[in-house]
Amino acid sequence: MNNISNEELNKYRNDTSGCSGVVHFNNAGASLPPDVVIDTVVAYLKEEATYGGYETEYKNIARIEDTYRLIAELIGAGKDEVAIFENASAAWGTAFKGLTFEPGDEIITCEMEYVTNLIGLSDVRKKGVKVVVINNDEFGNFPLAELVDAINPRTKLILVTHIPSSGGGILPINEIGKIAARYGVLYMVDACQTAGQYPIDVKAIQCDILSATGRKYLRAPRGTGFLFVKKSVQDRLSPILMDFLAASNVSLDGYTLRSDARRFELYEKSRALTLGLGKAVEYALNIGVDRIWQRVQYLADLTRSEFSSIPGVTVHDIGSEKCGIVTFSVAGIDSMLVRNKLVEHGINVSFGGAQATPIYMEKHQLQGIVRASLHYYNTENEIYSMCSLLKQIAKSDSTASVLTE
Ligand SMILES: *Cc1c(COP(=O)(O)O)cnc(C)c1O
């Protein structure tokens, strides 16, 4: 159901310069940021250039600090459980590589895992760690009973992606969290596509570690991300790279580790982008992520139902609960070509190759799909224009795709 009035929607669209130029359905790639986010970044950079980098930091220290509070509020964490990163891969990798595994240990994951996470898993397999992949059932749902069956005394970690970058579905992270807690297994969630799209509450999820990026549904600038590490788990992770932000009392005999999650960060980063991330989080919180999620579902449902009436268009989304990422293909036409034609006409969609979610794509024998990822600031009319263009593309002679091969 549409829960946001046209008046409210127009405000958000007026807040976003990009909305007047393009139809943007690549929010799972990078959303259009609100103008206030970019203005914050630019103003801070100018201030640095005018007064000096350190001087500007001292002057703005309270605002920079506030970004941690805002992220904590977004995910229901403590401020001392948040670290800021340049992207989700660095956040995820810092946590994962900080864990210690012995040969014979087991890690359980899902078929929808993101490529970065699979690279990390592939590396620990070389050290004798067993990786168990729980495949979705025939309906595309994560089978909780199989997870319970897979857990044994050697299981050291459960690792899942909440909203995968392909497939249109959602994993039941709260239920998985209950199981992880029942068996006392460490639990790590990739919430990259979740942040800003779907409400996150780390206490309800009962996760120990959670990572996310800024540029996707959060509408923050590129080059931002964050990591949550539960207070009681922080000492179980070794920081893989440290500078003076992480350690004090440094001598050749050792050092004292910082007492919060910022021990996993490095000191030098873009303060301008940190503030931009904070602004984006604040913007989402002001709307309410639960309200954003309702509207995203409404628009994605509308898109799926419109697509289903276009001859030649197949929606590939799986699972009983679906997100704002709609994946589809057009019969006889290469998905990259479909993507290019839409983009040529000012409609931003993306091409999803096999590389992002290799296990899932191979299982479903998908070479590539087109991905239309909807955000709350999109409109029904934008969806209708995508559909009318798709009708023409689907009708067009499929030899066009032969020519590009
Ligand atoms: C995009 C994405 C990532 C990686 O995020 P980066 O910020 O590009 O490092 C990780 N997991 C999922 C599910 C993603 O969609």
The ligand as a MOL file (V3000), in Angstrom:
LIG
                    3D

  0  0  0     0  0            999 V3000
M  V30 BEGIN CTAB
M  V30 COUNTS 15 15 0 0 0
M  V30 BEGIN ATOM
M  V30 1 C 27.2620 -3.9760 -2.6410 0
M  V30 2 C 27.2910 -5.1090 -1.7020 0
M  V30 3 C 28.4170 -5.3680 -0.9240 0
M  V30 4 C 29.7000 -4.5920 -1.0440 0
M  V30 5 O 29.5880 -3.2720 -0.7010 0
M  V30 6 P 30.7990 -2.2620 -1.0510 0
M  V30 7 O 30.4170 -1.0030 -0.3660 0
M  V30 8 O 30.8150 -2.1480 -2.5340 0
M  V30 9 O 32.0330 -2.8510 -0.5430 0
M  V30 10 C 28.3550 -6.3950 -0.0080 0
M  V30 11 N 27.2530 -7.1420 0.1230 0
M  V30 12 C 26.1470 -6.9290 -0.6180 0
M  V30 13 C 24.9530 -7.7880 -0.4130 0
M  V30 14 C 26.1300 -5.9100 -1.5570 0
M  V30 15 O 25.0470 -5.7180 -2.3050 0
M  V30 END ATOM
M  V30 BEGIN BOND
M  V30 1 1 1 2
M  V30 2 1 2 3
M  V30 3 2 2 14
M  V30 4 1 3 4
M  V30 5 2 3 10
M  V30 6 1 4 5
M  V30 7 1 5 6
M  V30 8 2 6 7
M  V30 9 1 6 8
M  V30 10 1 6 9
M  V30 11 1 10 11
M  V30 12 2 11 12
M  V30 13 1 12 13
M  V30 14 1 12 14
M  V30 15 1 14 15
M  V30 END BOND
M  V30 END CTAB
M  END
